[in-house]
Amino acid sequence: MQVSIKTPEEIEKMRVAGRLAADVLEMIGEHVKPGVSTEELDRICHDYIVNEQKCIPAPLNYKGFPKSICTSVNHVICHGIPSEKKILKDGDILNIDVTVIKDGYHGDTSKMWIVGKPKPGTERLIQITQECLYKGIELVKPGTRLGDIGHVIQQHAEKHRYSVVRDYCGHGIGAVFHEEPQVMHYGKPGTGLELQEGMTFTIEPMVNQGKYQTKLLPDGWTVVTKDHKLSAQWEHTILVTADGHEVLTKRKEESF
């Protein structure tokens, strides 16, 4: 497995791309409300990324993906395709996943929203999933193994009677959108790749209210929970530093 170690110049470009990806999530929040279509959210993000940021939306035409962001609502785990037919309703939960390319380097991040007034149980699912991400990030430093990260995420989710998706995972990132290593959100401590300074990858736990099994819809992209229960996801792009980590897609409301 060839895992790229980024140079200081590459890391600086990834900082810029990460900040821009975070900016998109900060910008789109005010538009997430009942009655808005996911197509409209895609259009707003696309225009902002292309015209304001002068960036490229990485998902657009990536292996045939037709839109600039992923919008995953309720029981959709990931890779939901924005559509004018998908109108957000009061109580829906929504993940928006954004990846921008700036100067050839990628910043990849996602965030959850509750549309309008929350339904019972949704806030807890979203909060625990975010805690899973943060617990995984806390462990990132040279010498940590990927199994340590997967284990702490799985342990936290299962402690709260949730399940962690096995079929999709985080990934190395840089000049390439998806590169080695694969970052599983479950695992055994002390196993897997040992982290080194200069590695960059995403941690993006997908946590289900019910069972972890997934189903791919006929569009070839949309992944849903097999039992149709809700799913949540949060994602950041992380850099391994000499003494720990840096969250390249940190938003203003977050403190690391």
N, C-alpha and C positions, 0 to 999 in steps of 0.2 A: 504493500500500500504506500503510494507516494503522497505524502502530506506536505503541502508547500509551506515554507517559512517565509514570511513577508519581510521585505527590506524596509528600512525606515521611510524611504520614499513611497513605497506601496502602502505602508501603514498610514501615512499622512493622507493619501488619496482615499483610503477607506474611512478615515475619520470624517472627511468631507462628505462622502456618499452616505455614511451612516447618519450624520446630522441632517442631511436633506431628506432622507427617508422618514426620520422622526418628525421633521417639519410637516410632511404631508399628513401624518396622523393627527398632529396638533391642529392643522388647518381644517380637516374634514369633520371634526367632532360636532361643530355647530349645525351641520347639515343632516346629521343622523336624527331623524324624527319620524313619527308615524305619517304615512301618506307619501313618503319619498320612495322612489324605486331604486334598486341597487344599480341599475343602469345610469341613473342620474348621479349617484355617488361616483361611479366610474368616470363619467364625463368630467365632473368637477376635478377629480384627482388627475386625470389625464391632462386636462388643460393647464393645471397648476404645475405639474411635473415638466411638461414640454415647454410651455410659454413663459412661466415665471422662473422656474429653476434651471431651464435650459438643460434638462436631463433626459434620459431615455427611460421609459417604463419597461423594466426587464421582462415582465410576464407577457407583454403584447407580442404575439406570434412566436413565443417560446414553445417549441415543439407543437405549434398549432394552437396554442391557447389564444382565444379571440379578444381578450380584454386587457386593460392596463393594471387592474388590481384584482384580487380575489375577495369575494364577499360571501361569507359562510354564515347562514342564518339557522338558528335553532339546532336541529339534529344534523345539519351539515357540518362535518368535521373540518374539512379543508377543501381548497380549490374550487369553491363555489363560483360560478360564472355570473357576473352581473347581467341583469335582464330587466327590460321595461315591464315585464309581467310580474316581477317579484317586488311587490309593494310592502314596505315595512309596516308592521302593525304594532299597536300598543302591547308591550310585554315581550316582544321578540328579543332574542339576544343575537348579536351580530359581531363577527370578527371581520376586520378589514386588514388584509395582508398586502403590504407595499414593498416593492423592491425597485430602487432606482439605480441607474448606471450613470456615473459622472467620471469623466476622464478614464473610462475603461474599467472602473472598479464599482463593485456592487455594495449597496446597503440594504439590508433585508430586515423587516420588523413587522409585527402585527399587534393589534390591540382589540380588546372586547368592549362592546357597548351594550347597555340595556336601552331598548327603544321605549320611550315614554315611561309608563309606570311598571315596575318590576312585578313579575309573577312569583309566587312562593318558591323558594329554593334556588332561584336563578342567581341571586347575588352571592350566595355562598359558593356555588359551583365556580363562578367567575373569580371570586377572591381566592379560593383554594388553588385554582389553576395558576393564578399569578404568583401565589406563594411558592408553588412548585418551581416555576421559572426562577424566582429569586433564590431559592435554596440551591438550585443547580448552579447558578451564577456564582454564589458565594464560595463554592469549592474550586473555581477555576484558578489555577496557578501552576507553574512548572512542577511536574512530579505527580500531579493528580492524574488518575486514570479515568477514561470515559465511563467505565463501569461504576465508578464512585458517583458520578453525576447522575447516571440513569437510576442508580439505587435510591439516592436521596429523593428524587422526584417520585419514583414509584411508591416508596414508603409513605411519603406525605399524602399522596392521592388516596392510597388504599386505606390509610389510617382514618380517612374521612368517608370511607365506603364508596369511593369513586374508583374508576378503572382508567388505566393509561393505554392509549392506542399503541399497538405494536407495529402496524403495517407502514407507518409513515414516521419520519424522524427529522432531526436537525442535520446539518451538513456543513462541510467546509465551504468557504466562500472567499472570493477575491476578484481577480480578473475573470474568473469563471463563476457562473451563478451557483451551480451545484458541483462541488468537488469533494475529494476525500478530506476528512473521514466522515462516515455516517455517525450521527450522534443520537443514540437510542435513549429513550426516556424511561427505560427500565434496565435492570442489570444487577450484576454482582460486584460488590466493592473489590478493588484490587485487580480487576480484569480490564482488558481493552487497552487501547492506545494510551501511552503516557504523554501528557501534554508538555509542550516545549514553548519557550518564549518565541513570539512571532507567529504562532498559529492563529488563524481566525476562523470562526465557525459560528453557526447559529445554534441556540437552544430554543426549542419551540414546542413545549409539551402540549399535547392534545389530550384532554381529560374528559371522560364520559360520565354522565350521571348513572348510566346503566352498565352494560357489559362492554368490553373493549373491542368486540368484533366489528368489522367495517364492511361496507358494500360500495362498490364503484357503480355509479349510474351509467346508463347507456351513452351519455354524452362523452364518456371516456375521461372525464375530469372530476366531476363532483363526487366527493366521498362522503357517505352518510353513515350514521350508526345503524347497525343491523337491526337493533331493537327499537329504533326511532326515538330513543331518549336523547336529551340534550347533550351537546358537547361544547367545550370551551377551549380556547387556545390563546397563548401569549407568546411573543417571539422577540428576541434581541439578537443582534450580531455582536460577538464578543472577541476581544483580542487578549491573548495570553501575554502578560507583561513579565518583566524580570522577577517581580515580587508579588504578582497576583493577576489582576485582570483590569480591563477597561471596557465599559459597555459603549460600543460605538454608536448605538442607536438610542441612547438615553434621551427621554423627553424631559421637558422643563419641570414637570411635576414630580419627577423621580429623583431620589437621592441614593447614590451608590457610594 
